[in-house]
Amino acid sequence: MSLKTATIYLVSPDRSHVVSGLKTEAVDVANYGKLMLLNASALRIFGFDPAQAEQLSEADLLDFIAFHVIDRVGVSTRHRYEAGAARWAARAAVANDNALTNEAA
């Protein structure tokens, strides 16, 4: 499963940080159901300037998601997020396996 490579923006729940980076499969899986992924137009609607967003690498985006979501929610919510991310990762793995099988055929 491949995602169209696009720049995405994430805003921390307390609106203190805005970051940007490439939307990769790992970022999409880690963020599933957690923070709103925004494009530049949507970011402006929420009152943020895309030029002010801190650009992060994939690893740093994953850290941002973990810091601003997983560590700041209650245990039951954390388990729900982790279960959702696991389901999304399994779905992505199956789609990837299917794509490889189709290519081999």
C-alpha positions in Angstrom: 0.0 0.0 0.0 1.6 3.2 -1.0 0.4 6.6 -0.1 0.7 9.7 -2.3 3.6 11.6 -0.9 2.3 14.9 0.4 3.3 17.4 3.0 1.0 17.3 6.0 0.7 19.5 9.0 0.0 18.4 12.6 -1.1 20.7 15.4 -0.6 19.6 19.0 -3.8 19.3 21.0 -2.9 22.3 23.1 -2.2 24.3 19.8 1.3 25.2 21.0 3.2 23.4 18.2 2.6 23.1 14.5 4.9 20.7 12.5 5.0 19.5 9.0 6.6 16.6 7.1 6.0 14.0 4.5 3.0 11.8 4.9 4.5 8.3 4.8 2.9 5.0 5.7 4.7 4.9 9.1 3.4 8.4 9.9 -0.1 7.5 8.7 -0.2 4.3 10.8 1.2 6.0 13.9 -1.2 8.8 13.7 -4.3 6.7 13.0 -7.2 8.3 15.0 -5.0 10.7 16.9 -4.2 14.1 15.5 -5.9 15.8 12.5 -3.8 15.7 9.4 -4.1 19.1 7.7 -3.0 20.4 4.3 -1.8 24.0 4.0 -5.3 25.4 3.2 -6.9 23.7 6.2 -4.1 24.9 8.4 -4.8 28.5 7.4 -8.5 28.0 8.2 -7.4 27.1 11.8 -5.4 30.3 12.0 -1.9 28.9 11.5 0.7 30.0 8.9 2.1 27.0 7.0 5.4 28.9 6.7 5.7 28.9 10.5 5.4 25.1 10.9 8.5 23.3 12.0 9.6 20.8 9.3 10.4 17.4 10.7 11.8 14.2 9.4 9.7 11.0 9.5 11.4 9.9 12.8 10.7 13.3 14.4 7.1 13.3 13.2 6.6 9.9 14.9 8.2 11.3 18.1 5.8 14.3 17.9 2.8 12.0 17.5 3.9 9.9 20.5 4.8 12.8 22.7 1.7 14.9 22.0 -0.8 12.0 22.0 0.2 8.8 23.6 1.8 10.3 26.8 -1.0 12.8 27.3 -4.1 10.6 27.3 -5.7 8.3 29.9 -4.9 4.6 30.0 -8.1 3.5 28.4 -7.8 6.0 25.6 -4.2 5.0 25.1 -5.2 1.4 24.7 -7.9 2.3 22.2 -5.4 4.3 20.2 -2.8 1.5 20.2 -5.4 -1.0 19.2 -6.5 1.2 16.3 -2.9 1.7 15.2 -2.3 -2.0 15.4 -5.4 -2.7 13.2 -4.3 0.0 10.7 -0.8 -1.5 10.6 -2.2 -5.0 10.0 -4.4 -3.6 7.2 -1.5 -1.9 5.6 0.6 -5.1 5.8 -2.1 -7.1 4.1 -2.5 -4.5 1.4 1.2 -4.5 0.8 1.3 -8.3 0.7 -1.5 -8.3 -1.8 0.3 -5.8 -4.0 3.5 -7.9 -4.0 1.5 -11.0 -4.9 -0.2 -9.2 -7.7 3.1 -7.9 -9.0 4.6 -11.4 -8.9 1.7 -12.9 -10.9 
